[in-house]
Amino acid sequence: VLEMSMPSSKDFIVPWSVPELLAKHCELNKESAENLSRLLDDQNTIPFICRYRTHLIGRLGASDVRRAHSVYNELKHLQSRISAVHSSIFKQGKLTPAINRSIISVETLEELEHLNAPFKQTAKRTLAERAVSDGLKPLADDIMKVDKAVNIETYINDSLATKGDVLSGLHNIIADDISKEAATLNCLRCFRFHTEIAIEVSKIANEESKSSKNKSNKYEEGKYQLYYNFLQKVHKIESYQILAINRGESCKILRVKITIPNIVRQRVHKVAMSRFQKARDVSYQIINTAAELAYRKFLQPLLVRLVKRDLLQKAREAAMRVFSKNLKSLLLTRPVSDSIIMGIDPGFKHGCKIAIISARNEVVATETVYMHGSGCEPRSSVCDKLSHLVKKYHCDLIALGNGTGCRETESLLSQFIERGVFHPMKVSFCVIAECGVSVYSVSDVASEELPDLAPNLRSAVSLARRLRDPLVELIKVEPRHLGVGMYQHDIPEARLNTALGSVVEECVSYVGLDVNNATQRLLANVAGIGAAKARKIVDWREKNGPFINRAQLLNVTGIGAKSYQQFAGFIRVRPSSCIQEDSTSSSEVVKTGRKRKLTEINSTINKRPKKTIAESLDANPLDQTSIHPESYDIAHNFLEHTGLTLNDIGSERLIRTVKTSVQEIVKLASKLDVDVAILQQLLDSLQQPLNYDIRAECSQPMFKHSVRSLDELHCGCTLTGRVENVVDFGAFVDIGVGVSGLIHVKHLRNISDHGRTLELGDRVEVVVDTIDKSRNRIGLVLRTSCNSLSGAN
């Protein structure tokens, strides 16, 4: 059919579907790929899909869905680009059946651009195009018909003065044709994963390095010493090695070469020549030479580009996976509530900036104390000032930034605690990562929140608030500034921001927000809301008073059924936040311009028909849970089946009943006529207390009362530490000596074999394996598979 008629640009349809290739690239079954593609087509958010549509996607995790979403976007772009290229070539009148076959068979942008290169409107023509303009195209076509005799001498003319000129032109035309054949490209695509393809790296000679525009200092060059004479098969190379080599190459320190084994050339040549086996001697010789030229000039460079693309894509995906996992662990760190916290941003010349925040997160005091350096205050003065602040405001926790002066401040605090300076307050301190604090302190957000404080004091406030509630404070900074990734600056910024923004959205959504207490910035990070809708929600709240139920959010301008569907399950409406102070009534709730006591609302909940509760303006206990409004009818049916009411939501009685029901969930799902996965999600929600916070199950900060130095360590000593970063080659652990130790990946295989992994924030027991003081490096080994490991979560 392709040979007989060529589709016009309007009639052209890409022959493969997005779900088809999505299933192939992400290793999904056909049904899950089709469902996921349809959900993404309908603009559903990742948190919504992972929480409320698990029955459609085969229980994929959020990280799997994020990767699939990225592949989905790439395939959509490729589909659009294929149509555009086909249309462009068709309009030029150059679309042949062979080119059409090749276009519809491509699976990557690199292959498509390889096909499209000769058809781009550029000033410089290719050698094949020049040969065609010299009139050699008919002769080349006759040669490729294999059974037709040809006479080369008849084509010698003024522009083609010799037989060699004619042969050269023919070789270029035929080589160009062979390099675009669908069969040849398919063969080449298979060899991208050949086990003998290797990457060879060497150091650029000093003379070349000096002449380059990007001059690197000795420190930068030293970081790449491992790769000065590096050779590895591409299927064995690690992701972090790829990114390190890529950075070294961009800094003009390393030279990179992809070596292709000779067997690839032989196989590709054999496929290219397969349709010319019956060619006459002269024709066969010309075609054979052209095939060699096609491989050397077009196909081998394309294969190298494909291999490099695959390596870099694999490495970037691994880096984003590591960054996303670490960011999620960091954002879900357990908050510290009901404590007065002192934040200290340490320093030398400009002193240590101190800020104290109350249990309600309000700044109650600020101070600058010069603890270190040549201009420091007397030790007794420092002691008196800190003691006065701690005792006056009843501080029991200190959040200490890990920047310049951290070790000296740690030592000083340890001495004060040991001497009982803060008695009767039992004070402990926690070292907080400063990454992104300086970015926040000079941002518009900080100026709006703390207009009366200088940027350096804002940093101290931010450190204290990071300890109080990491999620609330850290979302004020772009995720890439938080320092929990690996080579994140080598990933395209737009792609990185999209992936990390999705992680932030997932964390905020899963934690859940009380719509009456959440700030605009927090609301903007809930799946399906965004900045504009968050502003309108806050405006409505300020104008009309607190929301009484979720359904009332539909009254907000700009929120329709689709956006409400996406975020409703992640929003909570708690009774305590519905209460509005009034001079004549102590506990009343706003209801469309009228006021109604909360007790009256609760007493009428179970008297109303269940179908109208979500549509009314009465409080609904289900709005305090993670159950989605679309499942309220199922919840009512379950409560009716078990003889319970809405007033039992969150009670011990209901939780016991649910735990019993879970044991026979299949039978119960059949009785209620509902999918098992949907019922399971509903019962999981009903088992949780009304004030449930998923962060309660996550790691908590590690508090200290004393400090040790690197000189105190010796090989074999046992320490307790906290994982502060996880990368492909191991995990970095803060053991309290100012230098993080590394547990190499080879020492993590035992726990990974048991289905566990180390995550950022995990508390672990480690044994010091090696100490290199000259390079400030400490090697660690896990002492035991501690209960604190979160891989089983």
N, C-alpha and C positions, 0 to 999 in steps of 0.2 A: 504493500500500500504506500509506503514511504517513497519507493522508487517511482510510482506512477503519479502521485500528486503530492505537492508540498503544502502544508497547512499555512494559511496566512497568519499574520500577527494577531488578528482578532480571534481566529479559530484555534490558535495554539493553546494547549493545556499541558502543564507539566505532568508527565505520566506517573509520577510517584506521589503518594500522599504523605503529609507530615506525620500522622500517627504511625505509618509504616516504617519510616526511617527513625522516628523517635523510639520505637520498640527495639530497633536494631542497635542504635547507638547507646541507649540507656539500659539495655538488657531487660526490657519489660515484656510481659505477655501482651498479646494483641488487644485483649479487652481492656486492660489497665491503660495501655497507651492511647486507645481511642477515647476512653472516658476522660483521661487527664487532658488530652488535647481539646476535647469539647469544653471542659471546665475552664481551661485557659482562654479558649476562644470567647467564652462568655464573660471574661474579665473577672473571674473569681480570684480572690487573694490566696496566697499560699497558706497563711494561718487558718483561713476558713476551710480550705480544701483538706488540710491535715487534721483539723479538729472535727469537722462535721460531714466530710465526704470520704472518710476512710473506707467505707464499704464499696466505693466505686474504683478506688485506685490500688487495691490490694495491700492496704496498710503500709504504704511507703512512708518513710520518715521525712521530716521537714528538709533535711539536707539533700535527700534523694529528689524531692520535688523541686528544690531550688536548682539542682543540676539539670533536671529534665526541663525546667522552665528556660534555662539558658540555652539548651540545645534546641528547644522549640522555637525560640526567637531567631537563632541562627538559621534554622531550616526555613522559617518564614521569609527571612531576608534572602536566602539562597533561591527560594521559589520565585520571589519577586524579581531577583536579578536575572534568573534564567529567562523569564518572560521578556525582560527588557533587552537582553542581548539578542534573543531570537528575533524580536521585532526590529532591532537595529540592523541586523544582517539581512533580514528579509527586505527591508526598505531600500537597502543598497543593491538589491538584485543579485546578491552573491550567495544565497542560501541554496546549497546542494543537498541531495539526499544523504550524502556521507556526513556533511557538517551537521545536518539535522539529527542524525542518529547519535553523533557525538555529544551534541548539546543536551539531549534528553537523558543521556546516560551519566552525566556528571553528578558527583556527590559532594564536591567541595568547591569553594570559591576559587581556589588556586587553579583547579582544572578548568573552570569556566573562563577565568581570565587568560589562561594559556590559549584556549580556543579563540577568544575574542581579540587577542592582541593584534593579529594582522588586519582586522577589520576596523580598528580605531582610526579616526580621522586625524592622522599626524602628517607632518611635513615630510618626514623621512620614510621612504618606502622600503619594504623588505626586499631581500635578494630575489625571493620567489616572485614578488610582484613585478620587479624589474624584468625578470625573465619572461613573465607572461606578457608584459608590454612589448617585449621584443618579438612576440609571435610564436613562442615555443610551447604554448599551452596545448594546441592540437597534437603536436608531436609527443608530448608527455602523456596525453590521454591514450594515444595509439600504443605507446610502449606499455602502459599499464593494462591494456586489454589483452596482453600476453600472447595472443594468437595472430597478431598482425605484424607483417614485415615493415620495417622502417628504413629510411635512408637519411642519415644524419647530414651528409654533405650538402644536401639540397637546401639546408637552412643557413648555410654560411652566407653572410651578407656584410654590409658596411658596419653594422652595430655588433655583429657576431663574426669577427674577422677570421677566427680559426675554429677547427673542430673542437679544440679544448674549451673555447668559449661556449659553444653549443652544449657540450657535455656538462659544463659547470652550471649552466642555466637549467638544464634538465634535472640535474641532481638536486638543485635548490627547490624546484617545483615539486618533485616527487617526495623529497624529504619532508617538505611542508605538509603534503597530503598524508603521508604515513604518520606523522606526529599527531594528526588530528583524527585518525581512525578510532572508532569506538572500541574495537577489539584490542588495539594496541594500548589505549588508555586504561582499559579494564585490567589488562595484564600488568601494566605498570603500577596500578593502584594496589594490586595484591602484593607486590614486592616491597611496599612501604614497611611491612612488618617482618622482612626477611631477617633471620637470626644472625647473619654474617655482616650486616651493615653495621659500621662502627663509627664512633665520633673520635676524632684525633685533635688534641689541643696542644699548643706549644706557646712559649713566650715570644712575643714580638721583640726583635732585636732592639737594643738601646737606641741605635741610630734612627730606626723607624719610629720608635716611641717618642723621641725628642722632636722629630719633625711633625708629629701629629698635632692637631689643634687642641685635643684634650690631654694635656700633660698631667700625669698622675704622680703624686709624691711617693716616697719610699714606703710610707705606711700603707697606702692603697695597694701598691704592688705586692707587699708582703702578704696581704690577705689572700692572694691567688697563687701562692707558692705550690699548693697541692696540685695545681693544674698546669704547671710549667712543662710537664712531660706526661700527658694524660692520654690513655687509650682505653676505650670501653665500648662493648657492644651496646647498641642503642636500646635493646630490650632489657638490659640489665642496669642501665644508668638510673640513679635516683633523681627524684624531682628537684631536690634542693641543689644537686650538682648542676643540673641544667640551668637553673636560674643564676647560680654563681658564675658559670661559664658565660652565660649570656651577658651578664653585667660586666665581666672582665673583657669581653669582646667589644662592648659598647664604649668602654673606657680606653680602648686601644692598648690594652695590656696583653690580651690573649688573641691568638689566631686559631680559628676553628675550621676544621675540614671534615666533611662527611665522606667516608670511603665506601664505595659501592663495590661489592665483589664481582668478579668477571662473569660469574654464572648468571647474574641478572642481565648483563648485556647480551649474553648468548640466548637466553630465554626470550627476551623482548625481540631480539633480531629474528628469532625463529617464528614468532607469532606474526611479526610484520611481513615476513616473506611467505607466509603460509598460502596466501591467495595468488602468489606469483610463481608457483612451482612449475607451471607449464609454459612459462615464458621462453621465448627463443633465446639463443645464446647471447646475442648482443644486448637484447632487452633485459635479460636476467642480470647481466653484469652491471648494467646501468642502475637497475633497481637495487641490486645488492649494495653498490657503493652509496646510493641515496639513503638506504636503510641505516648504514653505518653513520652517515652524516646526520640523519634524523636523531639517532640515539645520542651522539656526541653533542650536537648543537641544541637540541630541544628536549629530548626525553630524559636524559640524565640530569640536566639542571632542574627540570620539573620534579623529578623524583627527590632530589636533594631538598628542594623547597617544601615538598610534601612531608618529608621526614622531619625537617626542622619545625615545620608547622605543628606536626603531631607531638613532637617532643615539648615544644614551648606551650602548647595547649594543655598537655598532660601536666606539666610543671605548674602552670598558672592555676589550673583546677585544684591541684594538691595544695598550693599556697592559699587559695581562697577557702578551701575546706578547712585547713588548719586555722586560718584567721577566724573564720565563722564559728568554728567549734570553741576556740578560746574566748572570742567575744561573747558568745552565749553564756559560757561558764562565768565570765566576769560580770555580766549584767545580772545574772541570777544569783550572785553572792548573797548570802543571807543578810538582811538588814539588821541593824542594831537599834532597838527602840528603847524609849523611856530612860535614856541616859543623857547627862550633860557632857558634851564632848568639846575638848580643846583641840583645835587644829594648829599645827606648827609647820610653817614653811621655813626650813632651816637655811642659813646663809652665813657668810663671813663679813664682808665689807658693809653690807646694808642691813645686817642684823637678822635675827629670827623673827618672822612675822607670826603673831599669835592672834587667834580668833576663837571665841567661845560661843557655841550655839546651844539653845535650850532644847528641851524635849520636843518642842513644837517647831524646831528648825529655825528659830529666830536668832539673829546675832545679838548677843547681850553684852559683849565686851571685845575690844581689840587692843593690842599692845605690840610694841616692837622692843625686843630685848637683845642686846648685843652680848651673845654668849661666847663667841669665838673670835679669833684673830687678834691683830695687834691693838685694835681699839675696843676690845671687849670690856665689859663692866667687871668689877670685882666679883668673885665667885659668891660671896655672901649676899651681894645685891641681887644677883640672878636668882639665888635660892629664895630670897625673901619675896621677890616679885612673883615667881611661879607658885610658891606656897600660898601667897595671898589670893591669887586668882583661883587656884584649885579649891581652897577652903571657902572663899566668898560665894562661888557659884556652884559648889558641891560637884565638881568634875570628878568623874571616876575613870574616864577613858581619854587617851590622848592619841590623835591621828597625826603621825609624823611623816612628812614628805620624804621621799627617798633620794632627793637631789643633793646638791653640794652642801656639805656640813651635816649630812644625816648621821654618819657614824659617830661624829663628835657629840652630837646632840643625844644620840642613843646612850652613849657612855655616861653623859652627864645625868640624864634621867634615871639611869640604872643606879648611879651613886645616890641620888636623892631618895629613890624608893628604898634602897637598902638601909639608908640612915634614918628612915621614918620621917622625912621632912614633911610629907603630905598627911601625916597622921592627924585625925582619925580616918581620913579618906583612903580607901584601898584603891590605889591608882595602878593601872596597867597601860601600856602603850602598844600601838600597832603601826607598822610601817606601811604607808600607802603609796602606790605608784603615782608619780607626778605627771606622767605622760598626758599631755593635753591640758594641764592646769593653766599654764601660761597662755595657751590659745584661748581658753575660756575667760581668763581674767581681763582680757582686752576686747572681748567680743561685745556685740550689742546686747546679747542676752544678759551678760554680767552687769552692764551699765544700767539696764532696766531693773534688774533685781536688787543691785547694791549700788545705787547712784551716789551715795555719800562716802563710799570707801575707795581708797586708792587701789590700783590693780594688784600691788603686792599683797595687800590685806585681803583682797578678794580670793587670792590663791589659798590663803590659810582657811578661809570660810569654805571654799570648795573641797579642800582635803577633809575637813570635819564632816561635811555633808556626804562625801563619798563613803565614809565609814557608816554614817547614819543609814543611808539608802542608796546603794551604788546605782541602781537602775535609774532612779529619778535624776541623779546628778550627772551620770555619764552620758546620757542621751543629749546633753547640752553641747557635747563636743563631737565633731565628725569622727566616726569609728576608726578611720585610718590613722588618727593621731594618738590612739590609745596604746600603741606599742605591744600588741599581743599577737602579732603575725610574724611572717617570715618572708622577706623580699617583697613586701606588699607594694613598695614603690616601683617594682618592675611589672606590675599588673596595670593594664589600661584603667585610668581613673574612673571612667564612666562605669565600666564593668564591675570594678571593685565596689564603688559606691552603691550600685544596684544590689549586689550580693549582701553587703553588710547592712544596707538599709532594710533588706528583707529580714535579716537576723534580729535587728532592733525591733521591727514591727512584730515579729514572732514572739519575742520575749515580753514586750509590753502587753500584747494581746493575751498571752497565756497567763500572765500574772493577774490580769483583770483590773479594771479601774472603777472606782465609785464615781459615777458621772457627776455627782454633786460636789466632790472634793478635788477631783483631778484638775491639774493645771492645763492651760491651753496647749503647752508644748507636749505634755504627756498624751493628751487626747489626739493630737496630730499624728502620733506614732501608732495609733490603734489601726489595725487592718480595716480599710474601707472608709476611714474618716478623712485624714489629710488636713493640711493647715487651714484651708478655707472653711471647711465644715466645722473644724474645732473652734474657730473664731465665732462662728454663728451659734454653736452650742453654748459657749460661754456667754455670748450676748443675750441669748434667750434666757439663760439661767439668771443673769443679773437683772433682767427686766421682769421676769415672771416668777422668780423664786425657784426653789429646788424642784427637780423632777421627782415625780411620785412613782412612775413606772417606766419601763423601757418603751412601751408603745407611744408615750408622750413625745419621744424624740422625733416621731414622724411629723410633729407640728413645727419642727424647725425648718426654716426656709433652706432649700437646697438639698434636703435629705429625702430621697425617694425610696421606693421599695427595694431596689437593688442594693444601694449603699447600706440601708438598714439591715438587709439580710446578711451583709458581710461583717458588720461590726456588732450587731445586737448581742451575740453570745459572749462577747468579751467585755461588755459593759455591765456593771452592777449598780443596783439601786438599793442601798441599805437604809432601814428605817431611821437610824440615828442621823443620817445626812438629810432626811426629808424634813426634819423638824426645823421650823423657823421661829426665831425669837419674836415675841410680840408683847407690847406693854400691857395688854389686857388678858392674855392667855399664855400660859407657860410652855405648852407643848402642842403646837398646832402646825398643820401642813397646808401649803398653798395648793389650791385646786381650781384652775381656770377662773381666777379672780375671787373665788370664795375660799373660806378657811374651814378646815374640818379636822377634828382631833384625831390623832393617830390611833388611839384606842378604838374609836368608832369605826375607822377604816378596817382595822384588823378583825373586828367582831362581825363585819358583814361580808368578809371575803368568801366564806364557804356557803353563804346563803344565796349567792348569785349563780346563775347557770354558768357552767365551766366554759362554754363557747364564747361568752361575752366578757370574761375577765380581762383578757389581753386587749380588748377593744375599749374597755372602760378607762376611767381615770382614777381607779382605786389602786392601792398598793397591792403588789402580788409577790408573795414570798419566793416564787420561782425566779424573780428578777434578781435575787441575791445569789443565785447559783450560776454555773457555767452552762446550764441547759439552754439550748437555743429556743427562741419563741416558736419556731416551726415544729418543735417537739413537745410543746405544752400539752397538746391533746393526749399524746402518749403518756406523759407524766400523770395527767388526770386519770387516765384509764388504769395506770399501774396503782395509783393511790386508792382508787375505787376497788380494784381487785384485792388489795391487801387490807382494806378496811381502815385506811388512814386518810387524813385530810391535809390541806395545805398548811395548816397551823403546825403540823408535825415536821415540816421541813427543817432539817438541821438537828432534830432531837435524837437522843440515844435510841429511842424506840424505833424510829424510822431507819437509822443506820443499821441496827440489828436485823430488822426485817429485810433490808436490801442485801445484806451479806448472806442471808439465808436464801434469798431469791436467786442470787448469782449462781448458786450451785446447780440450779435447774434452769438456766437461762434459755436453753434451746426450747424446752417445753413452754416456758413462759412467753417467749417471743411468738410461738405458734398461737397461743391463746389470745395474745394482744394483737395478732396479725401485723407484726412489725419485723424488720430485718434485725438479725441478731447483733450485728455490729452497731446499729443505731441504739438498740436497747442497752447494749453494754456501755456505750458512752454515757447514756442517761443515768444508768445505775452507778457508774463511777462518780458522776457528779453528785448524786444523792447521798453517797457514802461520806462525802466531805463535810466538815463543819462549815457553818455559814461564814466564818472569818478565815477560811482556809487560804493559805498562800503557798504556792508551789516552791517558793524559795526556802521554806522551812526545812525542806528535805535536802537542800544544797549545802555546799561548804560554807563555813563561816570564817571570818578573819582570824588570824593567829595573833593572840595578844602576848606580850612579853613583860617581864619584870626585871630582866637583866640582859646583858649582852656579852658575847664572846668575840675574840679576835681570831684572825687567820693563824697567828702564831701559836694559839692554843690547840690547833687541830693536829692530829697525827693519824696516819693510816690505820684503819681498824676501829677507830672510835665511832660510836653510834650517836646519831643526832635525830631530832624531830624537825621537819621542815614543811614548807608549803609550796606546792607547785605553782610557779608564777608564769610559765610559758611552756607550751607543748609544740614541738616541731617534728618534722619527718625523721630527724636523726636522733631524737631523744626528748627528754624533759628537763627543763631548768628548775632547780629547787632553791628557794630562799632558806638557808640554814642559819641565818642571823650573824654572818661574819662579814657582811658587806660585799661579798662576791658570791654570785649564784653558782651552785654546783650543777654538773650535768650528769644525768643518768642516761648513758648511751642506749640507743635503741636495742642493742644486743642483750642488754640486761632487762629489757621489758618484755621479752618474748614469753617468759614463763607466765606472766599474768595475762598476756593477750591470748595464750593458749587456753586459758580458763574463762574466756569471754569477757575479760575486764580490760579497761584501758585507764591510763592516767588522764585526768582532766585538770584544767586550770583551777586552782583553789583547793585541790585535794591535800589533806594532811598525811604525810608519810614518814615512816621511820627508815633512815638510810644509814649505810656504813660508808665511811670515807675510804675510797679505793686508791686514789692517786692525788698528789698535791704538787703543783708546779707554781711556786711563788713568783718566779721571774715573769711568768705570763699570766699570773692571777687566774689560774685554772684549777678547778677541783673536780675530780672524777668520783661519782657516787654509785652505789649499788643499793637496790631496795633490800632492806633487811628481811621483811616479811610482806606477804600480800595483806596489807593492813585492812581492817574493816572500813577505813575511811575512803578506800578507793571507790569511785563512783561509776565504774564501768558497768556494774550490774543494775544501775538505775534505769 
